[in-house]
């Protein structure tokens, strides 16, 4: 499976490395070049500060950013990926967000033709 992991901090890097070890094609997104390099060296297919370049190639997205503001940005801002993902792509949000934000993200993703999985860590 082709999986994009957004947010390569402690939790996100662990998830991304586990996906690589399990044989998945992993695409990593993080503004920190050293995190992208670490994941790339571990065998990720592609990495970068934004996911627009490869969003159309993935089958699932895992978001492990810090908060709702960052989730909003990576999904729906000008450089957000929601409009680039293939129709029906499941998006798992594991960031710390309020119930209201989770519901809002779910509605917005549904409008964009995607499925949201609310999976806080």
N, C-alpha and C positions, 0 to 999 in steps of 0.2 A: 504494500500500500504506500502511496505517496502522501506524506504527512508534513504539514508546515507547523513548526513550533515557533511561537512568537513570544519572546521574552526568555533570554538565555541566562538568567540568574541562577541561583542555587537550585530551585525547583525545576525551572524550565530546562536547564542544561542536563539535569539528571534524567528528566523525561526524554529529552532528545537523544541522549547517549543510549538509553535503554531501547529506544526505537531503532537506532542504528544497529545495536547488538542483536536485535530480534530480526534483522534483515529487511527492514523497511527503508524506502527511499525518503530521507529526511531533508527538509528545506528549513533552514534556521533564519530567524529574523531577530536582530538586536542592534541597537545603535552603537554598541561597543565593538570595535574591530577585533579586540583580543578574544572576545567570546565567540565571534563568528569564526575566527581562525582556529580556535580550539575545536569547535564542532566540525569544521571542514577537515582538520587533521585527523579527526576520529572517523571520517568516512561519510559525512553528510554530502548529499548531492550538490546543493547550492546553499550559500548563506549570503546575508547582506543586511544593511541597515533598514531596508524596506522590503516588503513582499510583493510589490507590484510586478516585478520582473518575472516572477515564477508562480504567482497566484493561480493562473489559469491551468497549471499543470498538476495541482494537488487534488487529493481525494478527501482529505480531512484536515481540519485546523485545530490546534490546541493553543489556547492563549493563557500564558502564565505571566502576565504583567502585574504590576503592583496594585493598580486601583482602577476604578471605573473610568476616570479621565483617560488613562492610557488605553483601555479597551475601546472606548469611543473613538480615539484617534486612529488606532490601527485598523479599525473596521470601517469607519464612516467619514473621516476627514478627507480632504482632497487627495491625499496619498493613501487613503484607506483601501483595503482589499475587497470589501464586500461586493463591489461591482465587477470585480475581475475573476472571482471564483466561479467554477463550473456550477450550473444549476443543481440544487439539491445537496450541496456540500455541507456536511455536518461541521458545526463550529462549537467546540467545547471550551467554555469559559471557566477557567479555574482561578481567576483573579479574585481578590477580595472586593466584592461589590454588594450594594444593598439589594434587598428583594425588589424594590421598585426599579432600580437600574437593570437588574436581571430581566425583569418582565419587559422593560422598554427595549433592551437589546434583542430579546426574543421576538418582539413584534417587528422591529426594524429588519432583522435577519429574515423573518418570514416574508416580509414585503419584497426583499431582495431575492427570494426563492431558495433560502437556505434553512437548515434545521439547527436550532441552538440546543446544546446540552449544558445545563447549569451544573457544574461540578466543582464547587469551591474546594480549595485545599486548606 
